[in-house]
Amino acid sequence: MKHFDIPISCVYDPSMARSFLYLIDGLNPERGQRLKKALDQVAEITGVIVRPTHGVVEVHAPRDPEHHVKMACAIVGTSFRVRMKKRSLF
């Protein structure tokens, strides 16, 4: 049996996660905290930042977790509106 080395470029690196922004209706500090807690339970999501004053949730993940965000919104009692581009915020 031969031993194969895995190239460093093939190893998963959490810094490879990208940022995805979502506009959420009905987001307040309490619901934002519950939404963050729900999204933190998803294995592929590496970070969540909730901005309830802007109605925005920023999720860090290697792939678009939109279906997880929609499900968490339904659980928390908020409405998923749209995925945003970061450029449109600033």
RAURCOR-V955903 format. One record per helix or strand of 2 or more residues. SS is the DSSP state (a for helix, b for strand). FROM is the first residue (numbers start at 1). TO is the last residue. If there is no record, write none. Layout:
[[SS;FROM;TO] [SS;FROM;TO]]
//
This chain:
[[a;8;10] [a;14;16] [b;18;25] [a;29;40] [b;45;51] [b;56;61] [a;66;76] [b;79;84] [a;86;88]]
//
